């Protein structure tokens, strides 16, 4: 049975997701992880797991195993704020010398009188795949309503912000201004491939539901005559709307141009009959064979709801990781790199719903009498317990050792194949540096971290909450004077 999921369903899902991100019922965090290199890792049973390489990370898999893996080496996470979220659409820069598609309401439908599909000049068979909108060099966004019979665009559209009339440029293109990217949108929600989409209130208020601004000539017809001059006026647009009228221009008895003189309102379909043309003002009758396509505007009119009209079924999250996030307890290490970006829904911290602006994922040990400096990424072992971990950061100023424990040899599992927690005051030894240190037995707070008998288990509870996005990438090196800007785009 033929069926489709419509674009409106995709927009509905994007809206629901955006509502979840900004609502009070859920909380979302953007996290970074994977300080260790992508490589072939060995399990306690001596079987190996190929995880790709730093140069060619594997595409994440949508599996239960992948979700557990992601929690293993999560370094830190930052709460997604309302100001971090926007609907976006693919970015299409206006470029001179390009033939742009024009807006049609019927791309993908059958061309009347044929079994052929209505396609755009670009070959697109849906409106949202066509190139019918552009962003100018001044960040104004326009819809192309007419491309002058597939002519090349050579004049960049430009109007005053909030302009509501249709712009005709010198190359014969007709453009409809819909909105301008604000300075904040340019900074936060503009990338090489995507741009923010929004509705301009002035344009929306002026939009006319069911207006017809464009009529295209499918077949020019023959034999049309006038009682004088070359135009026939006051030709009505029939359909379920009202008050629409057009004027046609004749060249050699054929219709060569159609001008809308009254856009009318309320049309969801419209047509112009040969009989009405022959009965129009200044007509001398006799014409036949013309077919004119009335272009139906989206619900509410052009610019009424720009997010729907331009296919805003993408949501962008824009988050900055500002060095160590000193303003948020310094939860982000700058001593190590990361290879994974993750979106978490409703994580827990200390057994309760997470609420802090940032969360540290690494475990920490407060040590005494270190014999030297532990090195980043080295294996650490603990006497007696047999615990194994991998160093993420060594804070020599406060004698804090940050580490992770994964499910692989030399990274988290002990010689018996178990993940054993570090505990007590048993000596910890770095396997590359040979540095030794003794865990403190104190319950104290150092550098905003609460240690219980020398240990802190991190601020992200393992395997609590949902991982809803995973992206693997080549290593991103962090620094104390560096900010990483992550723009995450989710398509529905």
C-alpha positions as CSV (number, residue, x, y, z in Angstrom):
1,X,0.0,0.0,0.0
2,X,1.6,3.3,-1.1
3,X,2.3,5.6,1.9
4,X,4.6,8.4,3.0
5,X,5.7,10.2,6.2
6,X,5.2,13.8,5.4
7,X,7.5,16.7,6.0
8,X,5.0,18.0,8.6
9,X,5.7,14.9,10.7
10,X,9.4,15.6,10.6
11,X,8.8,19.2,11.7
12,X,6.4,17.9,14.4
13,X,9.2,15.6,15.7
14,X,11.7,18.5,15.6
15,X,9.3,20.7,17.6
16,X,8.8,18.0,20.2
17,X,12.5,17.5,20.5
18,X,13.1,21.3,20.8
19,X,10.3,21.4,23.5
20,X,12.0,18.6,25.4
21,X,15.3,20.4,25.3
22,X,13.8,23.7,26.6
23,X,11.1,22.3,28.9
24,X,11.2,21.5,32.6
25,X,10.5,17.7,32.3
26,X,13.9,16.7,30.9
27,X,17.5,17.9,31.1
28,X,20.1,17.5,28.4
29,X,23.9,17.6,28.6
30,X,26.5,17.7,25.9
31,X,29.5,15.6,26.9
32,X,33.0,14.9,25.7
33,X,34.9,11.6,26.2
34,X,37.3,9.0,24.9
35,X,40.7,10.4,26.1
36,X,42.4,7.2,25.0
37,X,43.3,6.4,21.4
38,X,41.0,4.5,19.1
39,X,42.8,1.2,18.5
40,X,42.3,-2.6,18.8
41,X,41.6,-3.3,22.5
42,X,41.9,-6.6,24.3
43,X,39.2,-8.0,26.6
44,X,40.0,-10.0,29.7
45,X,39.2,-13.2,27.8
46,X,41.9,-12.4,25.3
47,X,39.5,-11.6,22.5
48,X,40.1,-8.3,20.7
49,X,37.7,-5.5,19.8
50,X,38.6,-3.3,16.8
51,X,37.7,0.3,17.6
52,X,39.2,1.9,14.4
53,X,42.0,4.4,14.7
54,X,42.5,8.0,15.5
55,X,42.8,8.8,11.8
56,X,39.7,6.8,10.9
57,X,37.3,6.5,13.9
58,X,34.5,4.0,13.4
59,X,31.0,5.2,12.9
60,X,29.1,4.7,16.2
61,X,26.6,1.8,16.3
62,X,23.1,2.2,17.7
63,X,23.4,-0.7,20.2
64,X,23.1,-1.2,23.9
65,X,26.8,-2.1,24.0
66,X,27.7,1.3,22.5
67,X,25.8,3.1,25.1
68,X,27.6,1.4,27.9
69,X,30.9,2.0,26.2
70,X,30.2,5.7,26.0
71,X,29.7,6.0,29.8
72,X,33.0,4.2,30.5
73,X,35.3,7.0,29.4
74,X,33.0,10.1,29.7
75,X,35.2,13.0,30.8
76,X,32.7,15.8,31.4
77,X,29.3,17.2,30.3
78,X,27.7,20.7,30.1
79,X,24.0,21.4,30.4
80,X,22.3,22.5,27.2
81,X,20.7,26.0,27.8
82,X,17.6,27.3,26.0
83,X,19.9,29.9,24.3
84,X,21.9,27.0,22.9
85,X,19.1,25.7,20.7
86,X,17.6,26.7,17.3
87,X,15.7,25.3,14.4
88,X,18.0,25.3,11.3
89,X,17.9,24.6,7.6
90,X,20.5,23.8,5.0
91,X,22.5,26.9,4.2
92,X,22.3,28.1,0.6
93,X,24.3,31.2,-0.2
94,X,23.2,33.4,-3.1
95,X,25.9,33.1,-5.8
96,X,25.9,35.0,-9.0
97,X,25.7,32.8,-12.1
98,X,23.4,30.2,-10.5
99,X,20.0,29.1,-11.8
100,X,17.8,28.8,-8.7
101,X,14.6,26.8,-8.5
102,X,11.4,28.7,-7.8
103,X,8.7,27.9,-5.3
104,X,6.0,25.5,-6.4
105,X,3.3,23.9,-4.3
106,X,3.2,20.8,-6.5
107,X,6.8,19.4,-6.9
108,X,6.5,15.6,-7.0
109,X,2.9,15.6,-8.2
110,X,1.9,14.6,-11.7
111,X,2.0,17.3,-14.4
112,X,-1.5,17.8,-15.6
113,X,-2.4,15.8,-18.7
114,X,0.6,13.5,-18.3
115,X,2.1,10.7,-16.2
116,X,5.3,12.8,-15.7
117,X,6.4,14.2,-12.3
118,X,6.6,17.9,-11.7
119,X,10.3,18.5,-11.1
120,X,12.4,21.6,-10.3
121,X,15.1,22.9,-12.7
122,X,17.6,21.3,-10.4
123,X,15.9,17.9,-10.7
124,X,14.4,18.0,-7.2
125,X,11.0,16.3,-6.8
126,X,10.2,17.9,-3.4
127,X,10.1,21.5,-2.5
128,X,12.5,21.0,0.4
129,X,15.1,19.4,-1.8
130,X,14.9,22.3,-4.3
131,X,17.1,25.3,-4.3
132,X,14.3,27.8,-3.9
133,X,15.6,29.9,-1.1
134,X,18.9,31.7,-0.5
135,X,20.8,33.7,2.1
136,X,22.4,36.9,0.9
137,X,25.8,38.4,1.8
138,X,24.0,40.6,4.4
139,X,22.3,37.5,5.9
140,X,18.8,38.3,4.5
141,X,16.9,35.2,3.5
142,X,14.7,35.1,0.4
143,X,12.4,32.7,-1.3
144,X,12.6,32.6,-5.1
145,X,9.0,32.9,-6.5
146,X,10.0,33.1,-10.1
147,X,13.3,32.4,-11.9
148,X,12.5,34.1,-15.2
149,X,12.1,30.8,-17.1
150,X,15.2,29.2,-15.6
151,X,17.5,32.2,-16.2
152,X,20.8,32.7,-14.5
153,X,20.6,34.8,-11.3
154,X,23.1,37.7,-11.5
155,X,21.6,40.4,-9.2
156,X,21.8,39.7,-5.5
157,X,18.4,40.4,-3.7
158,X,18.5,43.1,-1.1
159,X,15.7,44.9,0.7
160,X,15.0,46.7,4.0
161,X,14.5,44.3,6.8
162,X,10.8,43.5,7.2
163,X,9.9,44.3,3.6
164,X,6.6,42.7,2.7
165,X,6.4,43.3,-1.1
166,X,7.8,41.0,-3.8
167,X,11.2,42.2,-5.2
168,X,11.9,41.9,-8.9
169,X,15.6,42.2,-9.7
170,X,17.2,43.3,-12.9
171,X,17.7,39.7,-14.0
172,X,14.0,39.0,-14.0
173,X,13.9,37.0,-10.7
174,X,11.1,37.6,-8.2
175,X,12.1,37.3,-4.6
176,X,10.2,37.2,-1.3
177,X,12.0,38.4,1.7
178,X,11.2,36.2,4.8
179,X,13.7,37.1,7.6
180,X,17.2,38.2,8.5
181,X,19.7,36.3,10.6
182,X,20.4,38.3,13.8
183,X,23.9,38.9,15.0
184,X,23.4,36.2,17.7
185,X,22.1,33.8,15.1
186,X,25.1,34.5,12.9
187,X,27.4,33.8,15.8
188,X,25.7,30.8,17.3
189,X,23.7,29.1,14.6
190,X,25.4,29.7,11.3
191,X,27.8,27.1,10.0
192,X,29.2,26.1,6.6
193,X,26.2,23.8,6.0
194,X,23.4,25.1,8.2
195,X,21.7,28.4,9.3
196,X,19.1,29.4,11.8
197,X,15.5,29.7,10.6
198,X,13.0,32.1,12.1
199,X,9.8,33.9,11.4
200,X,9.9,37.7,11.0
201,X,6.8,39.1,12.8
202,X,6.3,42.0,10.3
203,X,6.3,39.6,7.3
204,X,4.1,37.1,9.1
205,X,1.5,39.7,10.0
206,X,1.4,40.9,6.4
207,X,1.0,37.5,4.9
208,X,-2.3,36.7,3.1
209,X,-3.7,33.2,3.5
210,X,-4.5,31.7,0.1
211,X,-3.1,34.6,-2.0
212,X,-1.9,33.9,-5.5
213,X,1.1,36.0,-6.5
214,X,2.5,33.9,-9.3
215,X,1.0,32.3,-12.4
216,X,3.2,30.2,-14.7
217,X,2.6,29.5,-18.4
218,X,2.5,25.8,-19.1
219,X,1.2,26.1,-22.6
220,X,1.0,29.5,-24.4
221,X,-2.0,28.7,-26.6
222,X,-2.8,30.3,-30.0
223,X,-5.3,32.6,-31.7
224,X,-5.8,35.1,-28.9
225,X,-6.7,38.6,-30.1
226,X,-7.5,42.0,-28.6
227,X,-9.6,44.9,-29.6
228,X,-6.5,47.0,-29.2
229,X,-3.0,46.8,-27.7
230,X,-1.5,43.5,-26.5
231,X,-3.1,42.8,-23.1
232,X,-6.3,41.3,-21.8
233,X,-7.3,42.4,-18.3
234,X,-9.7,41.6,-15.5
235,X,-9.4,37.9,-16.0
236,X,-10.7,36.1,-12.8
237,X,-8.8,33.3,-11.0
238,X,-11.4,30.5,-10.3
239,X,-11.1,28.1,-7.4
240,X,-12.0,28.0,-3.8
241,X,-10.7,31.5,-3.0
242,X,-11.9,34.8,-4.1
243,X,-11.0,38.1,-5.8
244,X,-7.9,37.0,-7.6
245,X,-7.4,38.5,-11.1
246,X,-4.7,38.5,-13.7
247,X,-3.7,40.3,-16.9
248,X,-2.2,38.4,-19.8
249,X,0.2,39.8,-22.5
250,X,-0.1,38.5,-26.0
251,X,2.7,38.0,-28.6
252,X,1.6,36.7,-32.0
253,X,-1.7,35.4,-30.6
254,X,0.0,33.4,-27.8
255,X,0.2,34.3,-24.1
256,X,3.7,35.5,-23.4
257,X,3.3,36.8,-19.8
258,X,0.8,36.7,-16.9
259,X,0.7,39.5,-14.3
260,X,-1.3,39.0,-11.1
261,X,-3.3,42.2,-10.6
262,X,-5.2,41.1,-7.5
263,X,-3.7,38.3,-5.4
264,X,-7.1,37.5,-3.8
265,X,-7.3,35.2,-0.7
266,X,-8.4,31.8,0.4
267,X,-7.1,29.7,-2.5
268,X,-6.0,26.2,-2.0
269,X,-6.4,25.6,-5.7
270,X,-6.9,27.9,-8.5
271,X,-7.2,28.0,-12.3
272,X,-7.7,30.3,-15.2
273,X,-10.0,29.2,-18.1
274,X,-9.7,29.9,-21.8
275,X,-13.3,31.1,-21.7
276,X,-12.5,33.7,-19.1
277,X,-9.5,34.9,-21.1
278,X,-11.6,35.3,-24.2
279,X,-14.2,37.1,-22.1
280,X,-11.7,39.4,-20.5
281,X,-11.5,43.2,-20.9
282,X,-10.0,44.2,-24.3
283,X,-10.3,40.6,-25.6
284,X,-11.5,40.0,-29.1
285,X,-11.9,36.3,-28.5
286,X,-10.8,33.4,-30.6
287,X,-8.0,32.0,-28.5
288,X,-7.5,28.4,-27.4
289,X,-5.0,25.8,-26.0
290,X,-3.4,27.8,-23.2
291,X,-2.7,26.1,-19.8
292,X,-1.8,28.4,-16.9
293,X,-0.6,27.2,-13.5
294,X,-1.7,29.1,-10.5
295,X,1.0,28.7,-7.8
296,X,-0.6,28.1,-4.4
297,X,1.2,29.6,-1.4
298,X,1.8,27.7,1.8
299,X,-0.8,27.9,4.6
300,X,-1.0,31.4,5.9
301,X,1.0,32.8,3.0
302,X,4.7,33.3,2.3
303,X,6.5,34.1,5.5
304,X,3.7,33.3,7.8
305,X,5.5,30.3,9.3
306,X,9.0,30.3,7.9
307,X,10.2,27.3,9.9
308,X,7.5,25.1,8.3
309,X,7.8,26.7,4.9
310,X,11.6,26.2,4.6
311,X,11.6,22.7,6.0
312,X,12.9,23.4,9.5
313,X,13.1,19.8,10.6
314,X,16.7,20.2,11.8
315,X,17.6,21.3,15.3
316,X,21.1,22.7,16.1
317,X,22.7,22.7,19.6
318,X,25.5,25.2,19.9
319,X,27.7,24.7,23.0
320,X,31.0,26.2,24.0
321,X,33.5,24.3,26.2
322,X,35.4,27.1,27.6
323,X,38.8,25.8,28.6
324,X,38.4,24.1,32.0
325,X,35.1,25.7,32.6
326,X,36.6,27.6,35.6
327,X,33.3,29.4,36.2
328,X,31.7,26.0,36.7
329,X,34.0,24.3,39.2
330,X,36.6,23.5,36.5
331,X,35.0,20.2,35.6
332,X,36.5,20.0,32.1
333,X,40.1,18.9,32.0
334,X,42.5,20.7,29.7
335,X,45.3,18.1,30.3
336,X,43.9,15.6,27.8
337,X,42.3,15.4,24.4
338,X,38.9,13.9,23.5
339,X,37.5,11.9,20.6
340,X,33.8,11.7,21.3
341,X,30.9,14.1,21.6
342,X,27.7,12.8,23.3
343,X,24.3,14.1,24.0
344,X,22.8,12.8,27.3
345,X,19.2,12.9,28.4
346,X,18.4,13.0,32.1
347,X,21.7,11.9,33.5
348,X,22.0,11.4,37.3
349,X,24.6,12.7,39.7
350,X,25.0,11.2,43.1
351,X,21.8,9.2,42.7
352,X,19.7,12.3,41.9
353,X,18.7,14.1,38.7
354,X,21.6,16.1,37.5
355,X,21.1,19.9,37.6
356,X,24.6,21.6,37.8
357,X,25.8,23.5,34.7
358,X,28.7,21.2,34.3
359,X,29.5,17.6,35.5
360,X,32.8,15.9,35.8
361,X,32.8,12.3,34.6
362,X,36.3,11.2,35.7
363,X,37.0,9.5,39.1
364,X,39.5,11.2,41.4
365,X,41.9,10.1,44.2
366,X,43.5,12.5,46.6
367,X,47.0,11.1,47.3
368,X,49.9,11.8,49.6
369,X,53.6,11.6,49.2
370,X,53.8,11.1,45.4
371,X,57.3,10.2,44.3
372,X,56.9,12.3,41.1
373,X,54.4,13.2,38.4
374,X,52.1,10.7,36.9
375,X,51.8,10.9,33.1
376,X,48.6,11.4,31.1
377,X,47.2,8.2,29.5
378,X,49.4,5.8,31.5
379,X,48.1,2.7,33.3
380,X,47.9,2.8,37.0
381,X,47.6,-0.2,39.4
382,X,46.9,-0.5,43.0
383,X,48.6,-2.9,45.4
384,X,46.4,-5.5,47.2
385,X,43.1,-4.6,45.5
386,X,44.6,-5.1,42.0
387,X,42.6,-2.2,40.7
388,X,43.5,-0.9,37.2
389,X,42.8,2.5,35.7
390,X,44.0,5.0,33.0
391,X,45.2,8.4,34.0
392,X,43.3,11.3,32.5
393,X,45.0,14.1,34.4
394,X,47.6,14.6,37.2
395,X,47.0,17.7,39.3
396,X,50.4,18.1,41.0
397,X,49.4,21.3,42.8
398,X,46.6,19.5,44.7
399,X,47.9,15.9,44.5
400,X,44.7,14.8,42.7
401,X,44.9,11.9,40.3
402,X,42.0,11.8,37.8
403,X,41.3,8.5,36.0
404,X,38.9,6.4,34.1
405,X,38.2,2.6,34.2
406,X,37.0,0.9,31.0
407,X,36.2,-2.7,30.3
408,X,39.5,-3.6,28.6
409,X,42.9,-4.8,29.8
410,X,45.3,-2.1,31.0
411,X,42.5,0.4,31.2
412,X,40.1,-0.9,33.9
413,X,39.9,-4.6,34.4
414,X,42.2,-6.5,36.8
415,X,44.1,-9.7,36.3
416,X,41.0,-11.7,37.1
417,X,38.9,-9.9,34.4
418,X,36.9,-7.9,36.9
419,X,36.5,-4.1,37.2
420,X,37.7,-3.5,40.7
421,X,37.4,-0.2,42.4
422,X,40.4,1.6,43.9
423,X,40.0,1.7,47.7
424,X,41.9,2.1,50.9
425,X,45.4,3.4,51.3
426,X,47.1,0.8,49.2
427,X,49.9,2.1,47.0
428,X,49.1,3.3,43.5
429,X,51.8,2.9,40.8
430,X,52.1,4.4,37.4
431,X,53.2,1.8,34.9
432,X,55.0,4.2,32.5
433,X,56.3,6.8,35.0
434,X,56.9,4.3,37.9
435,X,55.6,7.0,40.2
436,X,54.0,5.8,43.4
437,X,51.6,7.5,45.7
438,X,49.4,6.6,48.7
439,X,45.7,7.5,48.7
440,X,44.7,9.9,51.5
441,X,42.4,8.6,54.2
442,X,40.9,12.0,54.8
443,X,37.3,13.2,54.1
444,X,37.8,16.7,52.9
445,X,37.1,19.1,50.0
446,X,40.0,20.1,47.7
447,X,39.6,22.2,44.6
448,X,35.7,22.0,44.9
449,X,35.9,18.2,44.9
450,X,34.5,16.3,48.0
451,X,36.7,13.4,48.9
452,X,35.4,10.6,51.1
453,X,38.4,8.7,52.6
454,X,40.5,10.0,49.7
455,X,38.1,9.1,46.9
456,X,35.6,10.7,44.6
457,X,33.5,8.7,42.1
458,X,32.8,11.6,39.7
459,X,29.6,13.6,39.1
460,X,28.0,11.5,36.4
461,X,26.5,8.3,37.6
462,X,27.6,5.4,35.3
463,X,24.9,4.2,32.9
464,X,22.2,6.5,34.3
465,X,20.2,8.4,31.7
466,X,20.0,7.9,28.0
467,X,22.7,8.5,25.3
468,X,20.8,9.9,22.4
469,X,23.7,11.0,20.2
470,X,27.2,9.8,19.7
471,X,29.9,11.2,17.4
472,X,33.4,9.8,17.1
473,X,36.1,12.1,15.7
474,X,39.8,12.4,15.5
475,X,41.5,13.7,18.6
476,X,40.7,17.3,19.8
477,X,43.6,18.7,21.8
478,X,42.5,21.0,24.7
479,X,44.3,23.9,26.3
480,X,43.8,26.3,29.2
481,X,43.4,29.2,26.8
482,X,41.1,27.5,24.3
483,X,37.4,27.2,23.7
484,X,35.8,24.5,21.6
485,X,32.6,25.4,19.9
486,X,30.4,22.4,19.1
487,X,27.5,22.7,16.7
488,X,25.4,19.6,16.8
489,X,22.8,19.3,14.1
490,X,20.0,16.6,14.4
491,X,17.8,15.9,11.4
492,X,14.3,14.5,11.9
